[in-house]
Amino acid sequence: METIYLLKDLSHVTGLSVYTIKYYLKLGLVSEFGRSPATNFRYFNNETLNRLNEIRMYREQGKSLKEIKRILNSASPVTHV
């Protein structure tokens, strides 16, 4: 069963600030799974959590966000449903 996270939950689990996660969203490094029509809250899944952990690993290696985006885009092609 897949876990669904709110932004604050992702922040808590990853140790990244809400601001940082929002910045990664803006840059297209991660994406939301969906949104609540009633509250407009963003929903995230395990894929986003894994992606944030990958980004953290690359940042610890000293890679820039631009390099990370290139690596992630070449490693996992985007598929649309």
Secondary structure by P-SEA (a helix, b strand, c coil): cbbbbcaaaaaaaacccaaaaaaaaaacccccccccccccbbbbcaaaaaaaaaaaaaaaacccaaaaaaaaaaacccccc
